[in-house]
Amino acid sequence: MKETRRDFLKKSGGCALGMVALATQMNHLGAMSAMAQRAIDSESVGGDSYKALVLLFWSGGNDGNNLVIPNHSDATVSNYAAYSAARNTQGLAIPQAQLLPITVPRISNLTYGLHPSLGPQTINGTTIVNNGIHELYGLGKLAIVPNVGNLVRPLTKAQYQSSAFQKPYQLFSHSDQVNQAQTSISNTQAFTGWGGKIADRMNSANNPTGLIPMITSIAGSQLFTAGQTTLPLAISDSNTSLANVLNPAGFGTNPTGSTLARLNAFNALRQQDLSSNYIAAASHVTDLAMQANSALQTSQEVTVTFPTTSIGRQFKQVARLIKKRMDLNVNRQVFYVQIGGFDTHTSQLTGQVNLFTQYSQAMRAFYDEMAVQGVSNDVTTFTLSDFGRTLNPAGSGATVGSDHAWGNHMFVMGGSVQGGDFYGSLRPDGTGSYFPTHVQGGSDDTDSGSAPRGRWIPTTSVDQYASTFARWFGLSPGDQAAVFPNLINFPGTFSQLNFLP
C-alpha cells in the first residue's frame, strides 16, 4: 500500500524528534512554539559568564544519621554518646574511631565526623588516587546543610502535633516526598520542577542561541527538569559518546543509498506547511537537534579518570557536555544525576559503604575535572533525597536498617562554595545549633510517647536550600516567588543560607 505523507511524517518525524530526547515535553505545543520563537528572534548570546548547577539525587531516602555524625562530648548539643546510645545496641552505629573528622566553626568549632567511605578507599591493599570528598571539606570546597526537608512553613514539634498547622502532604511516602523535593512545593501537587522553572525564566536571556536546552538529565525523565516552556534534554551516560547521544534513528550513522534518500525526503517535507505553528515548531526543534548533533561529532575527552559506576558515568557525561559548552552556545546549564538504593530498611551498613563510596569518588572526580577545565568556581554540585531515616534502627545484627523519616543532611560542592562549615536555620531551642539533637522523643522528633523513632522535623526547608542555588545561578529576585511560591513563609533565608556568595 502506498505510504501517505502523514504516515511518512509520523515515522520519520518520530525518529528525528526522538533523537533530541524531548519526549517528556513534546506534547506541549506552547513549549515547542516558545522555544522555537526564542531561537528565531534572538540574535546574540546574552547573560553573564558561564554557570552550571548539578543536582545529585539520593533516591530512596538516604540515612543522613550515618552520613554526618557528632564526634564530640559537649553535653549542650547532640554528641557521639547520644548517637551511639540510640544505634549501637542494634548494631547500626559507626565506631567513633572510624569517623573522618571535620570541625564546624559555626557551632563553636565542635568536631563532627563523616562516614568513613567518604575518604580515600583501599582496594586490594592499594589506596585509590582519588581522595573522596572528605578532603574537600578541609579545603573549603564542601559545605554541609543539616536537617533539610520538605516544609510548607517553619514547624515546631508542638505545631507538628497540632492539627491546626499545615504539614507537607503524605509525609514519609517515597513518591510524594520525591515530588515535593523536586518541585519545592509541599502544600499541593505540582507538575513542574524547580529546575525546569528556573530554565523557563532564564533560558531566553542566557542561552538565546543555545543548541541544546538549558536543563539536561543523565538519569531519564524527572519532575525536577520539567517546566512550562522548557524542553529538557535526557541523554545516556558516558557509555554512549557525545557523538552518538543525538544521532537520528532510522537514517544510519553515515546515510547512503536509500537511507540518504529517506533523510533528504524528510528534510524536504519539513519545509512544507510551515504556516502551521505546530509543524513549524516541531521542524525548528528538529533543526536545533541536528545542529547540536553536528556540534557533538567532535569533542575532546575529559582529563580525569572517572569511576566506572553508574553515577561515575553520569558525572562523566555531564563533564563532557560542560567541556563542549562553547560549541553548544550555552552560558547556563542545569544537570540532574541520580544514584539509587538508599531505601535501606535492611542491610544498611554494607549498602551504605558501597553507595557512599560510589558517590564520593564520582563527586570528587567531577570536582577535579571541573578544576582541570578551569570552571570549578562556575559549577556547583549539591544533593537532595526523598527524606532522612529514623535514628531508631529497624531490626538488628547483619540485617539492621532504618525506616522512613524526614529531615536529612545535604552536601554542597564547588569552587564558589563557602565550605568547611555548616549552614541552615538554627534549631528553635536556643542551643545555637543547626544539627538535630539525637534524642528520640526530644524536641526535634516528630514523635512522643513510649516508642518514638527519631524522625527529625526539618529546620531548613527545601525552598530555602534550593533558592540559594537559584540566586547564585542568576535567577532574579522578582522570579524567586514564581519558582518558589512558599519561600515567603521563610523570612531571612539568604542571611542564613549563605554557603554561596
Secondary structure, DSSP 8 states (H G I E B T S, - for coil): ----HHHHHHHHHHHHHHTTT-TTTTT-HHHHHHHHHHHHH--S--SSS-EEEEEEEETT---GGGTEEE-S--TTS--HHHHHHHHTTTT----GGG-EEEEEGGGTTEEEEE-GGGS--EETTEE-SS--SHHHHHTT-EEEEEEEE--SS---HHHHTSTTS---TTTT-HHHHHHHHHH---SS--SS-HHHHHHHHHHHHH-TT-SS-SEEESSS--GGG--SS---EE---TTS-HHHHT--TTS-SS--HHHHHHHHHHHHHTTSSTTSHHHHHHHHHHHHHHHHHHHTTS----SS---SSHHHHHHHHHHHHHHTTTTTT-SEEEEEEEE-----SS-HHHHHHHHHHHHHHHHHHHHHHHHHHT-GGGEEEEEEES--B-SS-BS-GGG-B--B-S-EEEEEESTTS--SSB-S---TTSS--SS----TTSTTBS--SS-----B--SEEHHHHHHHHHHHHT--HHHHHHH-TTGGGSTTHHHH--S--
